[in-house]
Amino acid sequence: MRIRLADSSLTLDAARALVRAHLELHSVEPASIQRVVDVLPAPYLPPNGALWVAYDGDDPLGCAAFQTIAADTAELKRVFVWPDARRRGVARALTEHAIETIRDRGYSRVRLGTQETAVGAQRLYESLGFRRIEPYRAADFGTVWFYELLM
């Protein structure tokens, strides 16, 4: 598996398909999904963010992104893996890659929100040292649990 920055037409097309599937999974309204997908890779543009796609050969498996939400705080976003690629360590690899990049860029904390029903994601984040916190923003959709990792 390799993780690539979504900075070419090929990687951006893969990222758009993954983000669209992620939002559709959560029953986000189609017009809202289109608005998010149309502007990718924004708001995850370097140096204040990044959008990655994990690949097995030429096959995209999953994606992850981060954006800056305060001078010392990054927010992990859009972690999603195709259902047939799950349970292969893809989400862990993407999340660890994001944490390493965020740390290297000098942030002191990473925050994220995940759906209350996403038990696998919650276990992953907790295994990486994230702790539940009070909400720091309004939920995009559904019931969201918020987490933070201090660097």
PyMOL commands that place a pseudoatom at each C-alpha (Angstrom):
pseudoatom trace, name=CA, resn=MET, resi=1, chain=A, elem=C, hetatm=0, pos=[0.000, 0.000, 0.000]
pseudoatom trace, name=CA, resn=ARG, resi=2, chain=A, elem=C, hetatm=0, pos=[1.190, 3.493, -0.727]
pseudoatom trace, name=CA, resn=ILE, resi=3, chain=A, elem=C, hetatm=0, pos=[-0.293, 6.860, 0.262]
pseudoatom trace, name=CA, resn=ARG, resi=4, chain=A, elem=C, hetatm=0, pos=[-0.262, 9.655, -2.279]
pseudoatom trace, name=CA, resn=LEU, resi=5, chain=A, elem=C, hetatm=0, pos=[-1.098, 13.335, -1.999]
pseudoatom trace, name=CA, resn=ALA, resi=6, chain=A, elem=C, hetatm=0, pos=[-4.191, 14.120, -4.074]
pseudoatom trace, name=CA, resn=ASP, resi=7, chain=A, elem=C, hetatm=0, pos=[-2.489, 16.649, -6.331]
pseudoatom trace, name=CA, resn=SER, resi=8, chain=A, elem=C, hetatm=0, pos=[-2.998, 15.253, -9.844]
pseudoatom trace, name=CA, resn=SER, resi=9, chain=A, elem=C, hetatm=0, pos=[-6.097, 14.635, -11.941]
pseudoatom trace, name=CA, resn=LEU, resi=10, chain=A, elem=C, hetatm=0, pos=[-5.825, 10.897, -11.257]
pseudoatom trace, name=CA, resn=THR, resi=11, chain=A, elem=C, hetatm=0, pos=[-5.495, 11.182, -7.477]
pseudoatom trace, name=CA, resn=LEU, resi=12, chain=A, elem=C, hetatm=0, pos=[-8.091, 13.966, -7.278]
pseudoatom trace, name=CA, resn=ASP, resi=13, chain=A, elem=C, hetatm=0, pos=[-10.608, 11.870, -9.230]
pseudoatom trace, name=CA, resn=ALA, resi=14, chain=A, elem=C, hetatm=0, pos=[-10.039, 9.009, -6.792]
pseudoatom trace, name=CA, resn=ALA, resi=15, chain=A, elem=C, hetatm=0, pos=[-10.359, 11.351, -3.789]
pseudoatom trace, name=CA, resn=ARG, resi=16, chain=A, elem=C, hetatm=0, pos=[-13.587, 12.830, -5.165]
pseudoatom trace, name=CA, resn=ALA, resi=17, chain=A, elem=C, hetatm=0, pos=[-15.118, 9.372, -5.630]
pseudoatom trace, name=CA, resn=LEU, resi=18, chain=A, elem=C, hetatm=0, pos=[-14.119, 8.348, -2.106]
pseudoatom trace, name=CA, resn=VAL, resi=19, chain=A, elem=C, hetatm=0, pos=[-15.386, 11.549, -0.474]
pseudoatom trace, name=CA, resn=ARG, resi=20, chain=A, elem=C, hetatm=0, pos=[-18.656, 11.292, -2.420]
pseudoatom trace, name=CA, resn=ALA, resi=21, chain=A, elem=C, hetatm=0, pos=[-19.146, 7.687, -1.247]
pseudoatom trace, name=CA, resn=HIS, resi=22, chain=A, elem=C, hetatm=0, pos=[-18.313, 8.667, 2.326]
pseudoatom trace, name=CA, resn=LEU, resi=23, chain=A, elem=C, hetatm=0, pos=[-20.931, 11.422, 2.377]
pseudoatom trace, name=CA, resn=GLU, resi=24, chain=A, elem=C, hetatm=0, pos=[-23.533, 9.292, 0.590]
pseudoatom trace, name=CA, resn=LEU, resi=25, chain=A, elem=C, hetatm=0, pos=[-23.024, 6.623, 3.244]
pseudoatom trace, name=CA, resn=HIS, resi=26, chain=A, elem=C, hetatm=0, pos=[-24.168, 9.168, 5.807]
pseudoatom trace, name=CA, resn=SER, resi=27, chain=A, elem=C, hetatm=0, pos=[-27.199, 10.247, 3.746]
pseudoatom trace, name=CA, resn=VAL, resi=28, chain=A, elem=C, hetatm=0, pos=[-25.927, 13.768, 3.180]
pseudoatom trace, name=CA, resn=GLU, resi=29, chain=A, elem=C, hetatm=0, pos=[-28.148, 15.715, 0.790]
pseudoatom trace, name=CA, resn=PRO, resi=30, chain=A, elem=C, hetatm=0, pos=[-26.909, 15.375, -2.845]
pseudoatom trace, name=CA, resn=ALA, resi=31, chain=A, elem=C, hetatm=0, pos=[-26.521, 19.140, -3.404]
pseudoatom trace, name=CA, resn=SER, resi=32, chain=A, elem=C, hetatm=0, pos=[-24.345, 19.403, -0.282]
pseudoatom trace, name=CA, resn=ILE, resi=33, chain=A, elem=C, hetatm=0, pos=[-22.230, 16.470, -1.440]
pseudoatom trace, name=CA, resn=GLN, resi=34, chain=A, elem=C, hetatm=0, pos=[-21.729, 18.095, -4.829]
pseudoatom trace, name=CA, resn=ARG, resi=35, chain=A, elem=C, hetatm=0, pos=[-20.609, 21.370, -3.209]
pseudoatom trace, name=CA, resn=VAL, resi=36, chain=A, elem=C, hetatm=0, pos=[-17.970, 19.514, -1.162]
pseudoatom trace, name=CA, resn=VAL, resi=37, chain=A, elem=C, hetatm=0, pos=[-16.725, 17.402, -4.078]
pseudoatom trace, name=CA, resn=ASP, resi=38, chain=A, elem=C, hetatm=0, pos=[-16.614, 20.316, -6.555]
pseudoatom trace, name=CA, resn=VAL, resi=39, chain=A, elem=C, hetatm=0, pos=[-14.058, 22.299, -4.534]
pseudoatom trace, name=CA, resn=LEU, resi=40, chain=A, elem=C, hetatm=0, pos=[-11.693, 19.442, -3.653]
pseudoatom trace, name=CA, resn=PRO, resi=41, chain=A, elem=C, hetatm=0, pos=[-8.822, 19.530, -2.809]
pseudoatom trace, name=CA, resn=ALA, resi=42, chain=A, elem=C, hetatm=0, pos=[-9.942, 22.683, -0.935]
pseudoatom trace, name=CA, resn=PRO, resi=43, chain=A, elem=C, hetatm=0, pos=[-10.119, 23.220, 1.996]
pseudoatom trace, name=CA, resn=TYR, resi=44, chain=A, elem=C, hetatm=0, pos=[-7.287, 20.695, 2.444]
pseudoatom trace, name=CA, resn=LEU, resi=45, chain=A, elem=C, hetatm=0, pos=[-4.599, 22.572, 0.524]
pseudoatom trace, name=CA, resn=PRO, resi=46, chain=A, elem=C, hetatm=0, pos=[-0.966, 22.570, 1.688]
pseudoatom trace, name=CA, resn=PRO, resi=47, chain=A, elem=C, hetatm=0, pos=[0.585, 23.982, 3.751]
pseudoatom trace, name=CA, resn=ASN, resi=48, chain=A, elem=C, hetatm=0, pos=[-2.538, 24.346, 5.937]
pseudoatom trace, name=CA, resn=GLY, resi=49, chain=A, elem=C, hetatm=0, pos=[-3.942, 20.963, 5.005]
pseudoatom trace, name=CA, resn=ALA, resi=50, chain=A, elem=C, hetatm=0, pos=[-3.607, 17.920, 2.790]
pseudoatom trace, name=CA, resn=LEU, resi=51, chain=A, elem=C, hetatm=0, pos=[-5.763, 15.301, 1.072]
pseudoatom trace, name=CA, resn=TRP, resi=52, chain=A, elem=C, hetatm=0, pos=[-4.392, 11.792, 0.539]
pseudoatom trace, name=CA, resn=VAL, resi=53, chain=A, elem=C, hetatm=0, pos=[-5.444, 8.615, -1.208]
pseudoatom trace, name=CA, resn=ALA, resi=54, chain=A, elem=C, hetatm=0, pos=[-4.189, 5.154, -0.250]
pseudoatom trace, name=CA, resn=TYR, resi=55, chain=A, elem=C, hetatm=0, pos=[-3.517, 2.781, -3.153]
pseudoatom trace, name=CA, resn=ASP, resi=56, chain=A, elem=C, hetatm=0, pos=[-2.911, -0.899, -3.673]
pseudoatom trace, name=CA, resn=GLY, resi=57, chain=A, elem=C, hetatm=0, pos=[-1.164, -0.829, -7.044]
pseudoatom trace, name=CA, resn=ASP, resi=58, chain=A, elem=C, hetatm=0, pos=[-3.426, 1.371, -9.186]
pseudoatom trace, name=CA, resn=ASP, resi=59, chain=A, elem=C, hetatm=0, pos=[-6.528, 0.737, -7.067]
pseudoatom trace, name=CA, resn=PRO, resi=60, chain=A, elem=C, hetatm=0, pos=[-7.620, 3.506, -4.691]
pseudoatom trace, name=CA, resn=LEU, resi=61, chain=A, elem=C, hetatm=0, pos=[-8.551, 2.068, -1.297]
pseudoatom trace, name=CA, resn=GLY, resi=62, chain=A, elem=C, hetatm=0, pos=[-9.335, 5.025, 0.925]
pseudoatom trace, name=CA, resn=CYS, resi=63, chain=A, elem=C, hetatm=0, pos=[-8.716, 8.654, 1.716]
pseudoatom trace, name=CA, resn=ALA, resi=64, chain=A, elem=C, hetatm=0, pos=[-8.010, 11.053, 4.559]
pseudoatom trace, name=CA, resn=ALA, resi=65, chain=A, elem=C, hetatm=0, pos=[-7.512, 14.792, 4.871]
pseudoatom trace, name=CA, resn=PHE, resi=66, chain=A, elem=C, hetatm=0, pos=[-6.702, 17.493, 7.364]
pseudoatom trace, name=CA, resn=GLN, resi=67, chain=A, elem=C, hetatm=0, pos=[-7.278, 21.195, 7.648]
pseudoatom trace, name=CA, resn=THR, resi=68, chain=A, elem=C, hetatm=0, pos=[-6.065, 23.874, 10.043]
pseudoatom trace, name=CA, resn=ILE, resi=69, chain=A, elem=C, hetatm=0, pos=[-8.738, 25.042, 12.490]
pseudoatom trace, name=CA, resn=ALA, resi=70, chain=A, elem=C, hetatm=0, pos=[-6.479, 27.129, 14.799]
pseudoatom trace, name=CA, resn=ALA, resi=71, chain=A, elem=C, hetatm=0, pos=[-2.813, 28.115, 14.783]
pseudoatom trace, name=CA, resn=ASP, resi=72, chain=A, elem=C, hetatm=0, pos=[-1.887, 25.037, 16.846]
pseudoatom trace, name=CA, resn=THR, resi=73, chain=A, elem=C, hetatm=0, pos=[-4.752, 22.711, 15.887]
pseudoatom trace, name=CA, resn=ALA, resi=74, chain=A, elem=C, hetatm=0, pos=[-5.400, 20.517, 12.862]
pseudoatom trace, name=CA, resn=GLU, resi=75, chain=A, elem=C, hetatm=0, pos=[-8.643, 18.674, 12.172]
pseudoatom trace, name=CA, resn=LEU, resi=76, chain=A, elem=C, hetatm=0, pos=[-8.594, 15.195, 10.659]
pseudoatom trace, name=CA, resn=LYS, resi=77, chain=A, elem=C, hetatm=0, pos=[-11.363, 14.836, 8.079]
pseudoatom trace, name=CA, resn=ARG, resi=78, chain=A, elem=C, hetatm=0, pos=[-12.751, 12.519, 5.397]
pseudoatom trace, name=CA, resn=VAL, resi=79, chain=A, elem=C, hetatm=0, pos=[-11.241, 9.252, 6.634]
pseudoatom trace, name=CA, resn=PHE, resi=80, chain=A, elem=C, hetatm=0, pos=[-12.989, 6.675, 4.469]
pseudoatom trace, name=CA, resn=VAL, resi=81, chain=A, elem=C, hetatm=0, pos=[-12.108, 3.249, 3.062]
pseudoatom trace, name=CA, resn=TRP, resi=82, chain=A, elem=C, hetatm=0, pos=[-14.013, 1.368, 0.372]
pseudoatom trace, name=CA, resn=PRO, resi=83, chain=A, elem=C, hetatm=0, pos=[-16.008, -1.432, 2.068]
pseudoatom trace, name=CA, resn=ASP, resi=84, chain=A, elem=C, hetatm=0, pos=[-14.144, -4.192, 0.182]
pseudoatom trace, name=CA, resn=ALA, resi=85, chain=A, elem=C, hetatm=0, pos=[-10.793, -2.784, 1.397]
pseudoatom trace, name=CA, resn=ARG, resi=86, chain=A, elem=C, hetatm=0, pos=[-11.688, -2.602, 5.079]
pseudoatom trace, name=CA, resn=ARG, resi=87, chain=A, elem=C, hetatm=0, pos=[-9.972, -4.604, 7.816]
pseudoatom trace, name=CA, resn=ARG, resi=88, chain=A, elem=C, hetatm=0, pos=[-6.668, -4.383, 5.942]
pseudoatom trace, name=CA, resn=GLY, resi=89, chain=A, elem=C, hetatm=0, pos=[-5.142, -1.526, 7.940]
pseudoatom trace, name=CA, resn=VAL, resi=90, chain=A, elem=C, hetatm=0, pos=[-5.917, 1.174, 5.378]
pseudoatom trace, name=CA, resn=ALA, resi=91, chain=A, elem=C, hetatm=0, pos=[-7.635, 3.590, 7.783]
pseudoatom trace, name=CA, resn=ARG, resi=92, chain=A, elem=C, hetatm=0, pos=[-4.858, 3.070, 10.343]
pseudoatom trace, name=CA, resn=ALA, resi=93, chain=A, elem=C, hetatm=0, pos=[-2.154, 3.753, 7.731]
pseudoatom trace, name=CA, resn=LEU, resi=94, chain=A, elem=C, hetatm=0, pos=[-3.932, 6.890, 6.495]
pseudoatom trace, name=CA, resn=THR, resi=95, chain=A, elem=C, hetatm=0, pos=[-4.516, 8.168, 10.036]
pseudoatom trace, name=CA, resn=GLU, resi=96, chain=A, elem=C, hetatm=0, pos=[-0.924, 7.492, 11.115]
pseudoatom trace, name=CA, resn=HIS, resi=97, chain=A, elem=C, hetatm=0, pos=[0.322, 9.235, 7.957]
pseudoatom trace, name=CA, resn=ALA, resi=98, chain=A, elem=C, hetatm=0, pos=[-1.880, 12.235, 8.738]
pseudoatom trace, name=CA, resn=ILE, resi=99, chain=A, elem=C, hetatm=0, pos=[-0.716, 12.392, 12.369]
pseudoatom trace, name=CA, resn=GLU, resi=100, chain=A, elem=C, hetatm=0, pos=[2.936, 12.251, 11.311]
pseudoatom trace, name=CA, resn=THR, resi=101, chain=A, elem=C, hetatm=0, pos=[2.432, 15.027, 8.755]
pseudoatom trace, name=CA, resn=ILE, resi=102, chain=A, elem=C, hetatm=0, pos=[0.494, 17.169, 11.233]
pseudoatom trace, name=CA, resn=ARG, resi=103, chain=A, elem=C, hetatm=0, pos=[3.204, 16.683, 13.872]
pseudoatom trace, name=CA, resn=ASP, resi=104, chain=A, elem=C, hetatm=0, pos=[5.949, 17.517, 11.340]
pseudoatom trace, name=CA, resn=ARG, resi=105, chain=A, elem=C, hetatm=0, pos=[4.135, 20.752, 10.479]
pseudoatom trace, name=CA, resn=GLY, resi=106, chain=A, elem=C, hetatm=0, pos=[4.279, 21.865, 14.110]
pseudoatom trace, name=CA, resn=TYR, resi=107, chain=A, elem=C, hetatm=0, pos=[0.714, 21.474, 15.321]
pseudoatom trace, name=CA, resn=SER, resi=108, chain=A, elem=C, hetatm=0, pos=[0.230, 20.652, 19.017]
pseudoatom trace, name=CA, resn=ARG, resi=109, chain=A, elem=C, hetatm=0, pos=[-3.114, 18.874, 18.691]
pseudoatom trace, name=CA, resn=VAL, resi=110, chain=A, elem=C, hetatm=0, pos=[-5.341, 17.013, 16.254]
pseudoatom trace, name=CA, resn=ARG, resi=111, chain=A, elem=C, hetatm=0, pos=[-9.114, 17.017, 16.573]
pseudoatom trace, name=CA, resn=LEU, resi=112, chain=A, elem=C, hetatm=0, pos=[-11.773, 15.065, 14.755]
pseudoatom trace, name=CA, resn=GLY, resi=113, chain=A, elem=C, hetatm=0, pos=[-15.422, 14.143, 14.788]
pseudoatom trace, name=CA, resn=THR, resi=114, chain=A, elem=C, hetatm=0, pos=[-16.803, 10.708, 14.001]
pseudoatom trace, name=CA, resn=GLN, resi=115, chain=A, elem=C, hetatm=0, pos=[-20.285, 9.292, 13.877]
pseudoatom trace, name=CA, resn=GLU, resi=116, chain=A, elem=C, hetatm=0, pos=[-21.671, 7.812, 17.077]
pseudoatom trace, name=CA, resn=THR, resi=117, chain=A, elem=C, hetatm=0, pos=[-22.327, 4.591, 15.155]
pseudoatom trace, name=CA, resn=ALA, resi=118, chain=A, elem=C, hetatm=0, pos=[-18.748, 4.319, 13.787]
pseudoatom trace, name=CA, resn=VAL, resi=119, chain=A, elem=C, hetatm=0, pos=[-17.514, 1.965, 16.485]
pseudoatom trace, name=CA, resn=GLY, resi=120, chain=A, elem=C, hetatm=0, pos=[-14.570, 0.703, 14.401]
pseudoatom trace, name=CA, resn=ALA, resi=121, chain=A, elem=C, hetatm=0, pos=[-13.373, 4.258, 13.785]
pseudoatom trace, name=CA, resn=GLN, resi=122, chain=A, elem=C, hetatm=0, pos=[-13.722, 5.093, 17.472]
pseudoatom trace, name=CA, resn=ARG, resi=123, chain=A, elem=C, hetatm=0, pos=[-11.613, 2.055, 18.404]
pseudoatom trace, name=CA, resn=LEU, resi=124, chain=A, elem=C, hetatm=0, pos=[-8.979, 3.042, 15.862]
pseudoatom trace, name=CA, resn=TYR, resi=125, chain=A, elem=C, hetatm=0, pos=[-8.729, 6.618, 17.124]
pseudoatom trace, name=CA, resn=GLU, resi=126, chain=A, elem=C, hetatm=0, pos=[-8.626, 5.539, 20.766]
pseudoatom trace, name=CA, resn=SER, resi=127, chain=A, elem=C, hetatm=0, pos=[-5.878, 2.993, 19.973]
pseudoatom trace, name=CA, resn=LEU, resi=128, chain=A, elem=C, hetatm=0, pos=[-3.830, 5.858, 18.517]
pseudoatom trace, name=CA, resn=GLY, resi=129, chain=A, elem=C, hetatm=0, pos=[-4.185, 7.949, 21.682]
pseudoatom trace, name=CA, resn=PHE, resi=130, chain=A, elem=C, hetatm=0, pos=[-7.195, 10.119, 20.856]
pseudoatom trace, name=CA, resn=ARG, resi=131, chain=A, elem=C, hetatm=0, pos=[-9.487, 10.957, 23.788]
pseudoatom trace, name=CA, resn=ARG, resi=132, chain=A, elem=C, hetatm=0, pos=[-13.139, 11.995, 23.711]
pseudoatom trace, name=CA, resn=ILE, resi=133, chain=A, elem=C, hetatm=0, pos=[-13.730, 15.700, 24.235]
pseudoatom trace, name=CA, resn=GLU, resi=134, chain=A, elem=C, hetatm=0, pos=[-16.662, 18.083, 24.345]
pseudoatom trace, name=CA, resn=PRO, resi=135, chain=A, elem=C, hetatm=0, pos=[-17.867, 19.295, 20.918]
pseudoatom trace, name=CA, resn=TYR, resi=136, chain=A, elem=C, hetatm=0, pos=[-15.683, 22.042, 19.477]
pseudoatom trace, name=CA, resn=ARG, resi=137, chain=A, elem=C, hetatm=0, pos=[-17.947, 22.725, 16.477]
pseudoatom trace, name=CA, resn=ALA, resi=138, chain=A, elem=C, hetatm=0, pos=[-21.409, 21.927, 15.191]
pseudoatom trace, name=CA, resn=ALA, resi=139, chain=A, elem=C, hetatm=0, pos=[-21.827, 18.457, 13.693]
pseudoatom trace, name=CA, resn=ASP, resi=140, chain=A, elem=C, hetatm=0, pos=[-21.877, 18.302, 9.883]
pseudoatom trace, name=CA, resn=PHE, resi=141, chain=A, elem=C, hetatm=0, pos=[-24.494, 15.525, 10.012]
pseudoatom trace, name=CA, resn=GLY, resi=142, chain=A, elem=C, hetatm=0, pos=[-25.751, 12.857, 12.393]
pseudoatom trace, name=CA, resn=THR, resi=143, chain=A, elem=C, hetatm=0, pos=[-24.686, 12.405, 16.004]
pseudoatom trace, name=CA, resn=VAL, resi=144, chain=A, elem=C, hetatm=0, pos=[-20.981, 13.077, 16.271]
pseudoatom trace, name=CA, resn=TRP, resi=145, chain=A, elem=C, hetatm=0, pos=[-18.454, 12.172, 18.955]
pseudoatom trace, name=CA, resn=PHE, resi=146, chain=A, elem=C, hetatm=0, pos=[-15.428, 14.454, 19.112]
pseudoatom trace, name=CA, resn=TYR, resi=147, chain=A, elem=C, hetatm=0, pos=[-11.851, 13.405, 19.813]
pseudoatom trace, name=CA, resn=GLU, resi=148, chain=A, elem=C, hetatm=0, pos=[-8.473, 15.062, 20.378]
pseudoatom trace, name=CA, resn=LEU, resi=149, chain=A, elem=C, hetatm=0, pos=[-4.870, 13.891, 20.275]
pseudoatom trace, name=CA, resn=LEU, resi=150, chain=A, elem=C, hetatm=0, pos=[-2.231, 16.049, 21.987]
pseudoatom trace, name=CA, resn=MET, resi=151, chain=A, elem=C, hetatm=0, pos=[1.113, 15.866, 20.213]
for i in range(1, 151): cmd.bond("trace and resi %d" % i, "trace and resi %d" % (i + 1))
show_as sticks, trace
zoom trace
